[in-house]
Amino acid sequence: MTTNSNKVVISSKAAKDLVKKHAKLTHSENFTVLSHVQREVDDWILNTLMLNDLDVPFKYKRKKLYKNLQGQRINITYYPETEIIAGFNIEIMKIVRLKIS
């Protein structure tokens, strides 16, 4: 995400349309993936990403294994969500769109 004079500039038309249509969505560009973990949950593969300089996990589901994104620069569209783990509320980010930049 690039900011110019308090104006957010999104390079992708699809990302612009998503953010315009859904107020809770956020689009960020050029994040580096520090960690990418994939594990099976029921019939899905749950992917968890940790990004450079951020302390919150980013999660998304796929039907099949995805290539390892560790070290890649990515553009993501996501929204905040809360998960309860061991009785604690943990903030996570749910990814709705991911592109390698």
Residue frames as a rotation matrix with the C-alpha (Angstrom) as fourth column:
MET 1
0.593 0.805 0.000 0.00
0.805 -0.593 0.000 0.00
0.000 0.000 -1.000 0.00
THR 2
-0.595 -0.758 0.269 1.40
0.767 -0.635 -0.094 3.36
0.242 0.150 0.959 -0.95
THR 3
0.407 0.738 -0.538 0.19
0.832 -0.543 -0.114 6.57
-0.376 -0.401 -0.835 0.62
ASN 4
-0.647 -0.490 0.584 0.36
0.688 -0.706 0.169 9.96
0.329 0.511 0.794 -1.05
SER 5
-0.842 0.302 0.447 -1.02
-0.363 -0.930 -0.054 13.02
0.399 -0.207 0.893 0.75
ASN 6
-0.620 0.579 0.530 -3.32
-0.474 0.262 -0.841 10.87
-0.625 -0.772 0.112 2.94
LYS 7
0.415 0.720 -0.557 -4.60
-0.897 0.218 -0.385 9.11
-0.155 0.659 0.736 -0.17
VAL 8
-0.009 -0.387 0.922 -4.23
-0.205 0.903 0.377 5.34
-0.979 -0.186 -0.088 -0.53
VAL 9
0.082 -0.056 -0.995 -2.99
-0.994 -0.071 -0.078 4.21
-0.067 0.996 -0.061 -3.94
ILE 10
0.155 0.045 0.987 -3.82
-0.164 0.986 -0.019 0.61
-0.974 -0.159 0.160 -4.91
SER 11
-0.599 -0.560 -0.572 -2.19
-0.614 -0.136 0.777 -0.66
-0.514 0.817 -0.262 -8.07
SER 12
-0.957 0.236 0.168 -4.68
0.288 0.834 0.470 -3.45
-0.029 0.498 -0.867 -8.88
LYS 13
-0.587 0.806 0.077 -8.17
-0.614 -0.505 0.606 -2.73
0.527 0.308 0.792 -10.23
ALA 14
0.025 0.591 -0.807 -9.55
0.203 0.787 0.583 -5.95
0.979 -0.178 -0.100 -8.67
ALA 15
-0.503 -0.285 -0.816 -8.20
0.840 0.061 -0.539 -4.95
0.204 -0.957 0.208 -5.25
LYS 16
-0.981 0.171 0.086 -9.63
-0.180 -0.979 -0.100 -1.42
0.067 -0.113 0.991 -5.63
ASP 17
-0.277 0.940 -0.198 -13.06
-0.463 0.049 0.885 -2.86
0.842 0.337 0.422 -6.45
LEU 18
-0.042 0.219 -0.975 -13.00
0.623 0.768 0.146 -5.22
0.781 -0.601 -0.169 -3.46
VAL 19
-0.748 -0.337 -0.572 -11.98
0.663 -0.424 -0.618 -2.50
-0.034 -0.841 0.540 -1.00
LYS 20
-0.873 0.470 0.129 -14.58
-0.413 -0.854 0.315 -0.10
0.259 0.222 0.940 -2.43
LYS 21
-0.118 0.883 -0.454 -17.34
-0.267 0.412 0.871 -2.72
0.956 0.224 0.187 -2.16
HIS 22
0.556 0.244 -0.794 -16.48
0.579 0.572 0.581 -3.97
0.596 -0.783 0.177 1.37
ALA 23
0.667 -0.207 0.716 -15.61
-0.377 -0.922 0.085 -1.32
0.643 -0.327 -0.693 3.95
LYS 24
0.854 -0.308 0.421 -13.88
-0.342 0.277 0.898 -3.70
-0.393 -0.910 0.131 6.41
LEU 25
0.744 -0.585 0.322 -11.31
0.668 0.662 -0.341 -4.89
-0.013 0.468 0.883 3.85
THR 26
0.581 -0.690 -0.432 -7.75
-0.417 -0.708 0.570 -3.59
-0.699 -0.151 -0.699 3.82
HIS 27
0.917 -0.361 0.167 -5.29
0.336 0.477 -0.812 -3.91
0.213 0.801 0.559 0.94
SER 28
0.581 -0.806 -0.111 -1.53
-0.412 -0.409 0.814 -3.94
-0.701 -0.428 -0.570 1.52
GLU 29
0.949 -0.275 -0.153 1.29
-0.061 0.314 -0.947 -4.30
0.309 0.909 0.282 -0.98
ASN 30
0.266 -0.960 -0.082 4.91
-0.258 0.011 -0.966 -5.48
0.929 0.278 -0.245 -0.95
PHE 31
0.577 -0.100 0.811 4.96
-0.798 0.146 0.585 -7.34
-0.177 -0.984 0.004 2.37
THR 32
-0.316 -0.735 -0.600 7.70
-0.700 0.607 -0.376 -9.94
0.640 0.301 -0.707 2.83
VAL 33
0.777 0.601 -0.189 6.62
-0.369 0.677 0.636 -13.36
0.510 -0.424 0.748 4.15
LEU 34
-0.138 -0.825 0.549 8.74
-0.979 0.031 -0.199 -14.46
0.147 -0.565 -0.812 7.13
SER 35
-0.845 -0.071 0.530 6.95
-0.258 0.922 -0.289 -17.74
-0.468 -0.380 -0.798 7.79
HIS 36
-0.120 0.821 -0.558 4.44
-0.949 0.071 0.308 -19.87
0.293 0.566 0.770 5.85
VAL 37
-0.857 -0.068 0.511 2.86
-0.311 0.859 -0.407 -22.92
-0.412 -0.507 -0.757 7.54
GLN 38
-0.223 0.793 -0.567 0.33
-0.822 0.159 0.547 -25.25
0.524 0.588 0.616 5.87
ARG 39
-0.937 -0.037 0.346 -1.70
-0.240 0.789 -0.565 -27.83
-0.253 -0.613 -0.749 7.81
GLU 40
-0.649 0.725 -0.231 -4.75
0.158 0.425 0.891 -29.98
0.744 0.542 -0.390 7.17
VAL 41
-0.812 0.565 0.145 -8.01
-0.304 -0.199 -0.931 -29.05
-0.497 -0.801 0.334 8.86
ASP 42
0.262 0.895 0.361 -10.89
-0.151 0.408 -0.900 -31.31
-0.953 0.181 0.242 7.80
ASP 43
0.530 -0.006 0.848 -10.96
0.760 0.446 -0.472 -31.21
-0.375 0.895 0.241 3.96
TRP 44
0.960 -0.130 0.250 -9.04
-0.002 -0.890 -0.456 -27.92
0.282 0.437 -0.854 3.78
ILE 45
-0.019 -0.980 -0.198 -5.41
0.932 0.055 -0.358 -26.82
0.362 -0.192 0.912 3.94
LEU 46
0.927 0.283 -0.247 -5.11
0.367 -0.823 0.433 -23.94
-0.080 -0.492 -0.867 6.43
ASN 47
0.071 -0.904 0.421 -2.28
0.762 -0.224 -0.608 -21.55
0.644 0.363 0.673 5.52
THR 48
0.849 0.101 -0.519 -0.81
0.455 -0.640 0.619 -19.21
-0.270 -0.762 -0.589 8.12
LEU 49
0.232 -0.757 0.610 1.57
0.631 -0.360 -0.687 -16.39
0.740 0.545 0.394 7.17
MET 50
0.517 -0.208 -0.830 3.70
0.608 -0.594 0.527 -14.20
-0.603 -0.777 -0.181 9.39
LEU 51
0.666 -0.180 0.724 4.79
0.573 -0.497 -0.651 -11.01
0.477 0.849 -0.228 7.66
ASN 52
-0.374 -0.927 -0.027 7.82
0.798 -0.306 -0.519 -8.78
0.473 -0.215 0.854 8.17
ASP 53
-0.941 -0.148 0.303 7.36
-0.019 -0.873 -0.488 -6.13
0.337 -0.465 0.819 10.94
LEU 54
-0.052 0.969 0.243 3.86
-0.767 -0.195 0.611 -7.41
0.639 -0.155 0.753 11.88
ASP 55
-0.862 -0.300 0.409 2.94
-0.507 0.546 -0.667 -9.43
-0.024 -0.782 -0.623 14.99
VAL 56
0.032 0.951 0.306 -0.39
-0.676 0.246 -0.694 -10.77
-0.736 -0.185 0.651 13.78
PRO 57
-0.690 -0.269 0.672 -0.93
0.202 0.819 0.536 -14.01
-0.695 0.506 -0.511 11.82
PHE 58
-0.243 0.581 -0.777 -2.59
-0.924 -0.382 0.004 -13.87
-0.294 0.719 0.630 8.40
LYS 59
-0.593 0.086 0.800 -4.70
-0.024 0.992 -0.125 -16.94
-0.805 -0.093 -0.586 7.53
TYR 60
-0.042 0.648 -0.761 -6.43
-0.989 -0.137 -0.062 -18.37
-0.144 0.749 0.646 4.47
LYS 61
0.032 0.159 0.987 -7.78
-0.179 0.972 -0.151 -21.75
-0.983 -0.172 0.059 3.34
ARG 62
-0.225 -0.062 -0.972 -7.26
-0.974 0.035 0.223 -23.71
0.020 0.997 -0.068 0.12
LYS 63
0.828 0.552 0.096 -8.35
-0.545 0.834 -0.088 -27.15
-0.128 0.020 0.992 -1.06
LYS 64
0.771 -0.627 -0.116 -4.79
0.481 0.691 -0.539 -28.10
0.418 0.360 0.834 -2.13
LEU 65
0.259 -0.796 -0.547 -1.27
0.737 -0.204 0.645 -27.44
-0.625 -0.570 0.534 -0.88
TYR 66
0.998 -0.002 0.066 0.13
0.037 -0.811 -0.584 -24.11
0.054 0.585 -0.809 -2.08
LYS 67
0.279 -0.960 0.032 3.75
0.547 0.132 -0.827 -23.38
0.789 0.248 0.562 -2.92
ASN 68
0.168 -0.312 -0.935 5.88
0.959 -0.169 0.229 -22.10
-0.229 -0.935 0.271 -0.06
LEU 69
0.716 0.212 0.666 5.72
0.438 -0.879 -0.190 -18.30
0.545 0.427 -0.722 0.14
GLN 70
0.680 -0.492 -0.543 8.54
0.493 -0.241 0.836 -17.82
-0.542 -0.837 0.079 2.65
GLY 71
-0.389 -0.893 -0.226 10.79
0.501 -0.411 0.762 -14.96
-0.773 0.184 0.607 1.50
GLN 72
-0.382 0.328 0.864 8.32
0.882 -0.151 0.447 -13.85
0.277 0.933 -0.231 -1.24
ARG 73
-0.927 0.238 -0.291 6.92
-0.137 -0.935 -0.327 -10.34
-0.350 -0.263 0.899 -1.54
ILE 74
-0.556 0.804 0.211 3.12
0.825 0.502 0.260 -10.38
0.103 0.319 -0.942 -1.65
ASN 75
-0.789 0.531 0.309 0.09
-0.498 -0.847 0.187 -8.12
0.361 -0.007 0.933 -2.08
ILE 76
-0.768 0.525 -0.368 -2.87
0.615 0.764 -0.195 -9.06
0.179 -0.376 -0.909 0.12
THR 77
-0.377 0.766 0.520 -6.45
-0.555 -0.636 0.535 -8.02
0.741 -0.087 0.666 0.74
TYR 78
-0.607 0.029 -0.795 -7.70
0.533 0.756 -0.379 -8.98
0.590 -0.654 -0.474 4.20
TYR 79
0.225 0.655 0.721 -9.97
-0.377 -0.624 0.685 -8.15
0.898 -0.426 0.107 7.13
PRO 80
-0.716 -0.513 0.474 -9.45
-0.605 0.117 -0.788 -8.41
0.348 -0.851 -0.394 10.92
GLU 81
0.395 0.792 -0.465 -11.06
-0.276 0.585 0.763 -11.23
0.876 -0.173 0.450 12.88
THR 82
-0.161 -0.403 0.901 -10.81
-0.983 -0.017 -0.183 -12.63
0.090 -0.915 -0.394 16.41
GLU 83
0.109 0.106 -0.988 -10.13
-0.140 0.986 0.091 -16.30
0.984 0.128 0.122 17.27
ILE 84
0.563 0.051 0.825 -10.52
-0.825 -0.023 0.565 -17.79
0.048 -0.998 0.029 20.74
ILE 85
0.227 -0.605 -0.763 -7.54
-0.075 0.771 -0.633 -20.00
0.971 0.200 0.130 21.57
ALA 86
-0.398 -0.348 -0.849 -7.26
0.709 0.470 -0.526 -21.54
0.582 -0.811 0.060 25.06
GLY 87
0.296 0.671 -0.680 -9.74
0.944 -0.314 0.102 -18.96
-0.145 -0.672 -0.726 26.37
PHE 88
-0.320 -0.474 -0.820 -7.84
0.297 -0.872 0.389 -15.97
-0.900 -0.119 0.420 24.99
ASN 89
0.845 0.533 0.044 -9.04
0.258 -0.334 -0.907 -13.66
-0.469 0.777 -0.419 22.22
ILE 90
-0.291 -0.953 0.081 -6.35
0.432 -0.056 0.900 -13.57
-0.854 0.297 0.428 19.54
GLU 91
0.500 0.405 -0.765 -6.52
-0.440 -0.642 -0.628 -11.08
-0.746 0.651 -0.143 16.67
ILE 92
-0.336 -0.548 0.766 -5.86
0.532 0.561 0.635 -12.60
-0.777 0.621 0.103 13.24
MET 93
-0.254 0.249 -0.935 -6.22
-0.728 -0.685 0.015 -11.35
-0.637 0.684 0.355 9.69
LYS 94
0.185 0.407 0.895 -8.30
0.364 0.817 -0.447 -13.36
-0.913 0.408 0.003 7.19
ILE 95
-0.724 -0.513 -0.461 -6.91
-0.269 -0.407 0.873 -13.12
-0.635 0.756 0.157 3.66
VAL 96
0.408 0.888 0.212 -9.46
0.014 0.226 -0.974 -12.90
-0.913 0.400 0.080 0.85
ARG 97
0.983 -0.167 0.075 -6.99
0.073 -0.018 -0.997 -12.19
0.168 0.986 -0.005 -1.99
LEU 98
0.428 -0.904 0.011 -3.26
-0.068 -0.020 0.998 -12.92
-0.901 -0.428 -0.070 -2.26
LYS 99
0.972 -0.211 0.102 -0.91
0.115 0.049 -0.992 -12.16
0.205 0.976 0.072 -5.16
ILE 100
0.237 -0.959 -0.155 2.84
0.810 0.106 0.577 -12.54
-0.537 -0.262 0.802 -5.41
SER 101
0.888 0.131 -0.441 4.25
-0.040 -0.933 -0.359 -9.12
-0.459 0.336 -0.822 -6.30
